[in-house]
């Protein structure tokens, strides 16, 4: 029982640290840095930039995305806009013909987002490039807010903030809550040293640091940004540049998206092994392992083991272990009830946290299964998103 007790508390400590403790540590760390090193406002900086938008069969929202891109508050002569629609079989080409100032790239072969971005970079002649998804809408100041950071030669990439425009559904509320916490962690990571992975909804790179990705890359934005960190540059987080996105249409679609991300997480951990070496850059390794690796590997496993370990301790020792076990069972029952309620299109706000938390951790196991079976294609079937038009901006 002593060994079981030790294992239980080690598991509890790591789970607590991953989801709560790490946030407290980086918040305090970032606050201390701010006390001794004040952030000075950055002067405006308006270099030539290319905005690249991969779009696969997005004709239904393409017009809105084009208008949003043309409305960005940045000198038109300095902003080149490129749409790449490789593999699309809808009428994207006809729509883009109406905008001669926009470069349209198209190939009949669908190779996935990574291959489309690799090909688009062959046409980028500006020192900086911004990638954004077709189903996201940027605030007018987004490009200006990103560009100003490149005055610092140590900045190799800049990531904007992702926002969920509607939280009316369970999937939307869960995703919105998750991204609010993620944004908090990203602000702290960026203040301490560097962002630990950018979100592809809005991310920018120095063009000469862009490294063509392998064809089977799942998380293109994540791997690309952290390979820049591997080279010794910083990835800066800029919340003043944000991309608004509709939530997943249902909890099933959100689960599909999470499983794909987790499969990509395992692939990324294999390809970014150097970041695990604390002797090379201890701060980067600490942030990367704490923020990313634990979530995608050890912590979900320990979370699953805590239930049988806790049951054994409750049966043998009772007391606090019985209370903790009862709380665990209540938490997972709440999660399951939330799932059933969602299937019946009933939203119960109190069940949102246990449902989304459990779903995230189950997705890690499903993602690992796909990764080891090589069953997650780079060109994947898109998860359905709730309807979104320019009026929602």
DAQUICOR-V637727 format. One record per run of one state. SS is the DSSP state (H for helix, E for strand, L for the rest). FROM is the first residue (numbers start at 1). TO is the last residue. If there is no record, write none. Layout:
SS&FROM&TO  SS&FROM&TO
This chain:
L&1&1  H&2&36  L&37&48  E&49&54  L&55&58  H&59&70  L&71&75  H&76&78  E&79&84  L&85&91  H&92&96  L&97&102  E&103&105  L&106&112  H&113&121  L&122&127  E&128&132  L&133&135  E&136&138  L&139&141  H&142&151  L&152&154  E&155&164  L&165&169  H&170&192  L&193&201  E&202&206  H&207&209  L&210&219  H&220&230  L&231&233  E&234&245  L&246&247  E&248&248  L&249&250  H&251&271  L&272&272  H&273&276  L&277&281  H&282&296  L&297&297  H&298&317  L&318&319  H&320&343  L&344&348  H&349&372  L&373&384  E&385&385  L&386&389  H&390&392  L&393&393
